[in-house]
């Protein structure tokens, strides 16, 4: 029996035919989405449900029973009202439309709903497959639209569905990208109906347009120190690999590398850590006591939670602050929002109370903290002068690692604190219930806005305190260790 090529499978196949084959013939290989991926899918579902309110006379077609859904979709065409999730199957193809909107006597517009803020190429491929499937089923398609989020919308009371969404006519773009569609479909139909998995080499496609869930498995044959760990390697890494160079230490000395790549190359060859002591001394010499080690955590929901906010605007809900005096004494202060009210005003007020009037404010990748403070000053103008006064006090700890003034092969080409902390101190985030910023955001939303038991809520809040606290305490450890090595 021939396999069915659905819209989602078609998009998978465009990225990787091996992934497509596995998704049908070896489903056990496909991992369940992690917390981050699931959160993004859930946000997409929320946006899709909200979009249906744009058309008050629309009819939703449940997917539960596959054949019944198809039967209902065909039967409801005669109603000439917007149809949500109408499904059509023809010649081994199947697609559901977010919204089919009737136009004139017998035409339809396709409206594809996305939670993003701009049109992407993958969206055009998505709609081109839909259009082909519907037209093969006998529908007359007039135009194609993308309905996505307008990030200039500002919430004021109840969400205005007519303003938070914007419609973009993508008819011509869909026609252009649809050239060669029938040939692509033929190829992918052969793939899904084959008894053997196609051989697919690793490539840029493994992370474009999305990170493939099988990437870890497909790339697992690569040893530590491979050319794909080369800092900002990009095309250069693939060129080396295609030339048979697998390890960074095997890169020929006459191969053109950037300054930081050359440092990484030498470290891999010598199995040693690189440290430019003069540069590190200059960096540490700029620190003025007391030292304020600071880190923020935020959420950025697609649908604004509070009045005055835009889609995807950041909401700070937590900060950790370690204060180190010149005599070495340390104090830890923190803020973690509680409840469903807007935490921003209390966040900035608490922060102002504890940051003092002098002393270096040490952060990791300062554009994040400084950008967020500017946003808060725009919302709460009385803090503007204070925020401006903080600017010269900021010191960005990522700089010596981004510039490779310090580099340990353990970092694998990365300057992120998650890689730098174990490389410099031997300590890490391993084994923590919350061990990264995305998980922190998701868990916070779960604890304060979700259906969460009190015991789990306490566990999440305690874990958030530990995670954010490690971000700032870890920076102290890094500075202390760098001083020891000078």
Secondary structure, DSSP 8 states (H G I E B T S, - for coil): ----EEHHHHHHHHH-HHHHHHHHH-GGGS----HHHHHHHHHHHHHHHHHGGGSTT-EE---SSHHHHHHHHHHHGGG-S-EEEEEEEETTEEEEEEEEEEETTTEEEEEEE-SSSS--HHHHHHHHHHHHHHHHTT-EEEEEEEEEE-TT-B--SS--HHHHEEEEE-HHHHHHHTTTHHHHHHHHHHHHT-SS-------GGGGSSS--TTHHHHTTTS-TTBGGGSTT-THHHHHHHHTT--BGGGS-TTS---HHHHHHHHHHHHT--EE-HHHHHHHHHT--SSEEEEEEEEE--SS--STT-BTT--EEEEEEEEEE-TTS-EEEEEEE--SSS--HHHHHHHHHHHS-SSS-EEESSHHHHHHHHHHHHHHSGGGHHHHHHHGGGEEETTHHHHTTSEE-GGGTT--SHHHHHHHHHS---TT-SS-SHHHHHHHHHHHHHS---HHHHHHHHHHHHHHHHHHHHHHHHHHHHHHHH-
